[in-house]
Amino acid sequence: MKFLASLLHISDPTLPIGGYTHSNGLETYVQKRIVNNRETAKEFVENMLKYNLKYNDGAFVKLAYEATESKDLKAILKLDEECNALKCPKEIRQASQKLGLRLIKIFKRNENFEFMEAYEEAIKNREASSHYGVVFGIYTCLLGIPLYEALFGFYYTSLAGMITNAVKLVPLGQLDGQDILFELYPIMEKTAQETIELDRDLVGLCNTSFDIRCMQHERLYSRLYMS
């Protein structure tokens, strides 16, 4: 059952990698009054899962997991490069890199893997950018966490973070946030399975509105979050 402890640990929304400092463009949506109540907050989080994470970071978790199973470092480096190119908003790209690096720093203190050490060396040589989805996929594979559970854990921690930010920004009641999380369980389950079966040609599907709001966040008059 060690994989269960590892899954709970790596998908813990309170893991100190700095995720709480990033709103993924939500702060822009709130300031523009597009997200302004419980219903619109749920819509934002649900759409982020179904139309963004599934085709981008979630897909990279899956692809990195599979490349790690094959011990294919070259494939990992190509995935990392592709992920870097797809993250057009500067803040989102930098956030993903920082989250990945911090995740490595936490787990390398107690979990040593030759494959991860080779990836770290590539980061030091600027051959890789340490994107969070890629790092998450590598570690969940090396820790023996099954792919479906790894994807569900990734989506859970991502959505829990967004909901926490929505509670602060909109603002919402704490129970409203928990209700949204409960309501999204079936969609997380469905999306995790869909990600496993995702057509490779759909990876990186563009989400123009999300990208624009993330870019606008850089120039907001006042900000609570870094992205």
Secondary structure in CASP SS format (residue, H / E / C, confidence):
PFRMAT SS
TARGET T0000
AUTHOR 0000-0000-0000
METHOD secondary structure of the structure
MODEL  1
M C 1.00
K H 1.00
F H 1.00
L H 1.00
A H 1.00
S H 1.00
L H 1.00
L H 1.00
H H 1.00
I H 1.00
S C 1.00
D C 1.00
P C 1.00
T C 1.00
L C 1.00
P C 1.00
I C 1.00
G C 1.00
G H 1.00
Y H 1.00
T H 1.00
H C 1.00
S C 1.00
N C 1.00
G C 1.00
L H 1.00
E H 1.00
T H 1.00
Y H 1.00
V H 1.00
Q H 1.00
K C 1.00
R C 1.00
I C 1.00
V C 1.00
N C 1.00
N C 1.00
R H 1.00
E H 1.00
T H 1.00
A H 1.00
K H 1.00
E H 1.00
F H 1.00
V H 1.00
E H 1.00
N H 1.00
M H 1.00
L H 1.00
K H 1.00
Y H 1.00
N C 1.00
L H 1.00
K H 1.00
Y H 1.00
N C 1.00
D H 1.00
G H 1.00
A H 1.00
F H 1.00
V H 1.00
K H 1.00
L H 1.00
A H 1.00
Y H 1.00
E H 1.00
A H 1.00
T H 1.00
E H 1.00
S C 1.00
K C 1.00
D C 1.00
L H 1.00
K H 1.00
A H 1.00
I H 1.00
L H 1.00
K H 1.00
L H 1.00
D H 1.00
E H 1.00
E H 1.00
C H 1.00
N H 1.00
A H 1.00
L H 1.00
K C 1.00
C C 1.00
P C 1.00
K H 1.00
E H 1.00
I H 1.00
R H 1.00
Q H 1.00
A H 1.00
S H 1.00
Q H 1.00
K H 1.00
L H 1.00
G H 1.00
L H 1.00
R H 1.00
L H 1.00
I H 1.00
K H 1.00
I H 1.00
F H 1.00
K C 1.00
R C 1.00
N C 1.00
E C 1.00
N C 1.00
F C 1.00
E H 1.00
F H 1.00
M H 1.00
E H 1.00
A H 1.00
Y H 1.00
E H 1.00
E H 1.00
A H 1.00
I H 1.00
K H 1.00
N C 1.00
R C 1.00
E C 1.00
A C 1.00
S C 1.00
S C 1.00
H C 1.00
Y H 1.00
G H 1.00
V H 1.00
V H 1.00
F H 1.00
G H 1.00
I H 1.00
Y H 1.00
T H 1.00
C H 1.00
L H 1.00
L C 1.00
G C 1.00
I C 1.00
P C 1.00
L H 1.00
Y H 1.00
E H 1.00
A H 1.00
L H 1.00
F H 1.00
G H 1.00
F H 1.00
Y H 1.00
Y H 1.00
T H 1.00
S H 1.00
L H 1.00
A H 1.00
G H 1.00
M H 1.00
I H 1.00
T H 1.00
N H 1.00
A H 1.00
V H 1.00
K H 1.00
L H 1.00
V C 1.00
P C 1.00
L C 1.00
G C 1.00
Q H 1.00
L H 1.00
D H 1.00
G H 1.00
Q H 1.00
D H 1.00
I H 1.00
L H 1.00
F H 1.00
E H 1.00
L H 1.00
Y H 1.00
P H 1.00
I H 1.00
M H 1.00
E H 1.00
K H 1.00
T H 1.00
A H 1.00
Q H 1.00
E H 1.00
T H 1.00
I H 1.00
E C 1.00
L C 1.00
D C 1.00
R H 1.00
D H 1.00
L H 1.00
V C 1.00
G C 1.00
L C 1.00
C C 1.00
N C 1.00
T H 1.00
S H 1.00
F H 1.00
D H 1.00
I H 1.00
R H 1.00
C H 1.00
M H 1.00
Q H 1.00
H H 1.00
E C 1.00
R C 1.00
L C 1.00
Y C 1.00
S C 1.00
R C 1.00
L C 1.00
Y C 1.00
M C 1.00
S C 1.00
END
